[in-house]
C-alpha cells in the first residue's frame, strides 16, 4: 500500500478500535438525520441482536434491501456485526451472511456471539461468518468470484482511500444479476487537501467522501449499471472547529443501488406489474427515488430498469411484457413520463429535508437515510 493509504488505515483502525467506545463518542452529527420508520420484520430482527453487539455498533443507519430470502450477502465494514445478525434472520437457514472488517477488535466482538444468535434464531448450523480483512482486498480475505447475490455497505467506503478498488472487488464477487446496495457520504465538490488529510473528519466519514458525480464515472468504468439513487439526507456538522475546516463544502448521505447485469441483448422499454408479496413491501415496493411499484399496477419502465428487473433477483416478483403486449388488467396504469430522472443526491436531500421539516421526527436515525436502532 502507498504510505498515505497505510497511514489512513492505521488512523481509522485507531479511531474505531480505541478512540470510540460507543456510538455516543462520535464527534459530528453526520450520523443523525431524519428518516421513515423501519418495516416491522426488520425492527423485530434488530430486537434479537445481543446488547453488546448493538452497543459497539458505530454505523450510520441500517442498509437492508428487499427480497432477501435464501440470498448470500456480504457486508463491507461489518463492525461488531449488528447488521449481519439482523440479516442472518432475514435470509433464513438456506441463506448466508459474511461480514468483513479491518478492525480486529470489532471482528472479535462479532464472532463472540455467533452461537448466541444461532440458538436464539433456532438455526441448526451457523449462517453467518466474520472475516478480518480489507474491503478493497476481498480476494486476500478469501472472498471468491461471483459468490454473492448482494453486497451491502453502510457508510464505510468513504473510509477507504481507493474507492475504485473497492468497487472493482465488489463487482468481482457479485453474481451476474447481483447488487451492491450501499449508503455513504458524498461531497458537493472535489475535497481540498485540508479536509482529506484531517484525521477526525476521516473518522467521522467526511474526509474521505467521494465527489458525488464521480460515482457514476467509476461505476461505468468498472461495468456496473448507472447508479440508482434511493434516498438522500443533508448533513450538518454542529462542531465549530470542524465547520471552519469544511468551509463551503456540503455533504450529503445517500443510498444507491448498483447492479451487475449479464451481457445480454439490449433491453427494450417494457410494461411491468409488481406481483406484491415481498416481505415488508407486500403492497408497494419503493425501488428508488424514481420508481415506486404498487401491487397489480401496470407501470411502463425504461430500458435500463427493464434490464434490471429481468436479470436480477427481482425477476420473480414482476410480470414483465413488451410494450403493446396484452397484460392482465391491474389496479391502474402508470405511463413512463418524460420527467427528469433524479440522480443528484443533493437535490433529493433538499426535497426530503423540506418534507421532514413539516413533521418533527421522534427518533434519531442513521446518516445513510435509515433509522438507527435505539
C-alpha positions in Angstrom: 0.0 0.0 0.0 1.1 3.6 -0.6 2.4 5.3 2.6 -0.6 7.6 2.7 -3.1 4.7 2.4 -1.3 2.8 5.1 -1.5 5.9 7.4 -5.2 6.2 6.8 -5.8 2.5 7.5 -3.9 2.9 10.8 -5.8 6.1 11.7 -9.2 4.5 11.0 -8.4 1.4 13.0 -7.2 3.5 15.9 -10.4 5.7 15.7 -12.8 2.8 15.6 -10.8 0.4 17.7 -9.6 2.7 20.5 -11.0 6.2 20.4 -14.6 5.2 20.0 -16.1 3.1 22.8 -19.7 3.6 21.9 -21.8 5.4 19.3 -22.2 8.5 21.6 -18.4 9.1 21.2 -18.8 10.3 17.6 -18.0 14.0 17.3 -20.3 15.1 14.5 -23.9 14.7 13.8 -23.2 13.1 10.4 -25.0 10.0 11.8 -28.2 11.7 12.9 -30.7 12.6 10.2 -34.4 12.2 9.7 -35.8 9.0 8.1 -39.0 7.0 8.0 -39.9 4.0 10.2 -38.4 0.6 9.6 -40.7 -2.3 8.4 -41.9 -4.5 11.3 -39.9 -7.6 10.3 -36.6 -5.5 10.4 -37.5 -3.9 13.8 -38.1 -7.4 15.1 -34.8 -8.7 13.7 -32.9 -5.9 15.4 -34.5 -6.6 18.7 -33.0 -10.0 18.7 -29.4 -8.7 18.4 -27.3 -9.1 21.5 -26.9 -5.9 23.6 -23.1 -5.7 23.4 -23.2 -6.1 19.6 -25.6 -3.2 19.3 -23.7 -1.0 21.8 -20.4 -1.4 19.9 -22.1 -0.5 16.6 -20.9 2.8 15.1 -22.6 2.6 11.7 -24.9 5.2 10.3 -28.3 3.7 10.0 -29.4 0.4 8.6 -28.8 -0.7 5.0 -31.2 -3.6 4.2 -32.6 -4.0 0.6 -35.7 -6.0 -0.3 -36.3 -9.7 -1.3 -33.6 -11.4 0.8 -34.8 -14.9 1.4 -32.1 -17.5 0.7 -29.6 -14.8 -0.5 -25.9 -14.8 0.1 -25.0 -11.4 1.4 -21.6 -9.8 2.0 -21.4 -6.8 4.5 -18.5 -4.5 3.9 -17.2 -3.0 7.2 -19.4 -5.1 9.4 -18.1 -3.8 12.7 -19.5 -5.6 15.7 -21.9 -7.5 13.5 -25.2 -5.8 14.2 -26.4 -5.7 10.6 -25.1 -9.2 9.9 -27.1 -10.7 12.7 -30.2 -8.9 11.6 -29.7 -10.0 8.0 -29.0 -13.6 9.0 -32.6 -13.9 10.3 -33.9 -12.4 7.1 -32.1 -14.6 4.6 -33.0 -17.7 6.7 -31.1 -21.0 7.1 -30.6 -21.5 3.4 -29.0 -18.1 3.0 -25.7 -16.9 4.3 -24.2 -13.6 5.6 -20.5 -12.8 5.6 -19.2 -9.7 7.5 -15.7 -8.3 6.8 -14.0 -5.6 8.8 -10.4 -4.4 9.2 -10.7 -3.7 12.9 -9.7 -6.9 14.7 -11.4 -5.9 18.0 -14.7 -5.4 16.2 -14.5 -8.8 14.5 -13.8 -10.4 17.8 -16.9 -8.9 19.3 -19.0 -10.1 16.4 -17.6 -13.7 16.5 -18.2 -13.9 20.2 -21.9 -14.0 19.7 -22.4 -16.4 16.8 -23.6 -19.3 18.9 -25.9 -17.0 21.0 -27.7 -15.7 17.9 -28.0 -19.1 16.1 -29.5 -20.6 19.2 -31.9 -17.6 19.5 -33.0 -18.0 15.9 -33.4 -21.8 16.1 -30.9 -22.4 13.3 -29.2 -25.8 13.3 -26.0 -24.5 11.7 -24.5 -21.0 11.7 -25.4 -19.0 8.6 -23.1 -16.1 9.4 -19.3 -15.7 9.1 -17.0 -12.9 10.2 -13.7 -12.2 8.4 -10.8 -9.9 9.4 -9.6 -8.1 6.3 -9.8 -5.0 4.0 -12.8 -4.3 1.8 -10.5 -3.3 -1.1 -8.7 -6.7 -0.8 -11.6 -9.2 -0.7 -9.5 -11.8 -2.5 -6.9 -11.8 0.2 -9.7 -12.4 2.7 -10.8 -15.5 0.8 -13.9 -14.0 -0.9 -14.4 -15.9 -4.2 -15.5 -14.7 -7.6 -19.3 -14.4 -8.3 -20.2 -15.8 -4.8 -22.7 -13.3 -3.5 -26.2 -12.2 -4.5 -26.0 -8.9 -2.6 -23.2 -6.8 -1.2 -24.1 -4.1 1.3 -22.0 -1.3 2.8 -23.1 1.2 5.5 -21.1 4.4 5.4 -17.7 2.6 5.1 -16.5 3.0 1.5 -15.7 6.7 2.3 -13.1 5.4 4.9 -11.1 3.7 2.1 -8.6 5.8 0.1 -9.1 3.8 -3.2 -12.8 3.7 -3.9 -12.3 2.3 -7.4 -10.5 -0.8 -6.0 -13.4 -1.4 -3.6 -16.0 -1.2 -6.4 -13.9 -3.5 -8.6 -13.6 -6.1 -5.9 -17.4 -5.9 -5.3 -18.1 -6.3 -9.0 -15.8 -9.4 -9.0 -17.5 -11.2 -6.1 -21.1 -10.4 -7.2 -23.0 -13.0 -9.2 -24.5 -11.8 -12.5 -27.7 -10.1 -11.6 -26.3 -9.2 -8.2 -26.5 -5.9 -6.5 -24.3 -3.5 -4.4 -26.8 -1.8 -2.1 -24.9 0.8 -0.1 -25.1 4.1 1.8 -22.3 6.5 2.0 -21.4 10.2 2.5 -20.8 12.3 -0.7 -19.3 15.8 -1.1 -20.6 18.7 -3.3 -17.1 19.2 -4.7 -13.7 17.7 -5.0 -12.3 17.8 -1.5 -9.3 20.0 -0.8 -6.2 18.6 0.9 -7.0 20.2 4.2 -10.2 18.1 4.5 -8.8 14.9 3.0 -5.9 14.8 5.5 -7.9 15.7 8.6 -7.9 12.7 10.9 -11.1 13.4 12.8 -13.0 14.2 9.5 -11.8 10.9 8.1 -13.0 9.0 11.2 -16.3 10.9 11.1 -16.9 9.8 7.4 -16.4 13.3 5.9 -12.7 13.5 5.0 -12.9 10.6 2.6 -16.2 11.4 1.0 -16.4 11.0 -2.8 -17.5 13.8 -5.1 -21.0 12.6 -5.9 -20.6 12.9 -9.7 -17.5 10.6 -9.6 -19.6 7.6 -8.5 -21.3 7.3 -11.9 -17.9 7.6 -13.7 -16.4 4.8 -11.5 -19.5 2.6 -11.9 -19.4 2.8 -15.7 -15.6 2.2 -15.8 -16.0 -1.0 -13.8 -19.0 -2.4 -15.6 -21.9 -1.7 -13.3 -25.2 -0.2 -14.5 -25.6 3.5 -13.8 -26.1 4.2 -10.0 -29.8 4.4 -9.0 -30.4 6.9 -6.2 -32.7 5.6 -3.4 -32.6 8.1 -0.5 -30.6 11.2 0.5 -30.3 13.4 3.5 -28.3 16.6 4.0 -25.6 16.5 6.7 -24.9 19.5 9.1 -21.8 19.5 11.3 -22.5 21.1 14.6 -18.9 21.4 15.6 -17.5 24.9 15.1 -13.9 23.8 14.7 -14.8 21.2 12.1 -17.1 23.7 10.3 -14.2 26.0 9.8 -12.1 23.3 8.2 -15.0 22.3 5.9 -15.8 25.8 4.7 -18.1 25.9 1.7 -18.2 22.2 1.0 -21.5 20.5 1.6 -22.1 16.8 2.5 -25.0 14.5 1.9 -25.7 10.9 2.9 -27.2 8.9 0.2 -28.2 5.3 -0.6 -27.5 4.0 -4.1 -28.1 0.7 -5.9 -25.5 -0.6 -8.3 -26.4 -3.7 -10.4 -24.1 -6.1 -12.1 -26.0 -7.5 -15.1 -25.1 -10.3 -17.5 -24.1 -9.2 -21.0 -27.3 -9.8 -22.9 -29.3 -8.3 -25.8 -30.1 -4.6 -25.1 -33.4 -4.4 -23.2 -36.4 -2.5 -24.5 -38.9 -0.4 -22.7 -41.4 -2.6 -21.0 -44.6 -2.7 -19.1 -44.3 -4.4 -15.7 -46.7 -5.4 -12.9 -45.4 -5.9 -9.4 -46.8 -9.1 -8.1 -46.6 -8.0 -4.5 -45.6 -10.2 -1.6 -42.0 -9.2 -0.9 -41.7 -9.3 2.9 -42.3 -5.9 4.4 -43.2 -4.5 1.0 -46.3 -6.6 0.2 -48.4 -3.8 -1.3 -45.8 -1.3 -2.5 -42.1 -1.5 -3.5 -40.2 1.8 -3.5 -37.4 0.7 -5.8 -35.6 4.0 -5.9 -36.2 7.8 -6.0 -37.8 7.5 -9.4 -39.8 4.3 -9.4 -42.4 3.0 -6.9 -44.3 -0.1 -7.9 -47.7 -0.8 -6.4 -49.1 -4.3 -6.4 -51.2 -5.0 -9.5 -50.5 -1.7 -11.2 -49.1 -1.6 -14.7 -46.0 0.6 -15.0 -44.0 1.5 -18.1 -40.3 1.4 -17.4 -37.2 2.5 -19.4 -34.7 0.1 -21.0 -32.3 0.1 -18.0 -35.0 -0.5 -15.4 -36.4 -3.3 -17.6 -33.0 -5.0 -17.8 -32.5 -4.8 -14.0 -35.9 -6.3 -13.2 -35.5 -9.1 -15.8 -32.0 -10.1 -14.8 -31.8 -9.6 -11.0 -33.4 -11.4 -8.1 -36.5 -9.2 -8.6 -37.5 -11.1 -11.8 -39.6 -13.5 -9.8 -41.5 -10.5 -8.3 -42.7 -8.9 -11.6 -44.7 -9.8 -14.6 -42.7 -8.2 -17.5 -44.1 -7.7 -21.0 -43.0 -5.7 -24.1 -44.9 -2.6 -24.9 -48.1 -3.5 -26.7 -48.4 -7.0 -25.3 -51.7 -7.6 -23.5 -51.3 -7.6 -19.7 -53.8 -8.6 -17.1 -55.9 -5.5 -16.1 -54.5 -4.2 -12.9 -55.4 -1.6 -10.3 -54.2 1.2 -12.5 -51.8 2.1 -15.2 -48.8 4.5 -15.0 -47.1 5.5 -18.2 -43.4 6.5 -18.2 -43.4 10.2 -18.0 -40.8 12.4 -19.7 -39.8 13.9 -16.4 -36.2 14.3 -15.4 -34.7 11.3 -13.6 -33.3 12.3 -10.2 -29.6 11.4 -9.9 -28.3 14.3 -7.8 -28.4 13.3 -4.1 -28.2 17.0 -3.0 -31.4 17.8 -4.9 -33.2 14.8 -3.5 -31.9 15.6 0.0 -33.3 19.2 -0.2 -36.7 17.8 -1.1 -36.5 15.2 1.7 -35.4 17.9 4.1 -38.3 20.2 3.2 -40.7 17.3 3.7 -39.3 16.1 7.0 -39.2 19.7 8.4 -43.1 19.7 8.2 -43.2 17.0 10.9 -40.6 16.7 13.6 -39.0 13.2 13.8 -39.4 11.4 17.1 -36.4 9.1 16.7 -32.8 9.8 15.7 -31.7 7.9 12.6 -28.6 6.9 10.7 -26.7 9.2 8.4 -27.4 7.0 5.4 -31.1 7.7 5.4 -32.3 4.8 7.6 -33.3 4.7 11.2 -30.8 3.7 13.9 -31.7 1.1 16.5 -32.2 2.7 19.9 
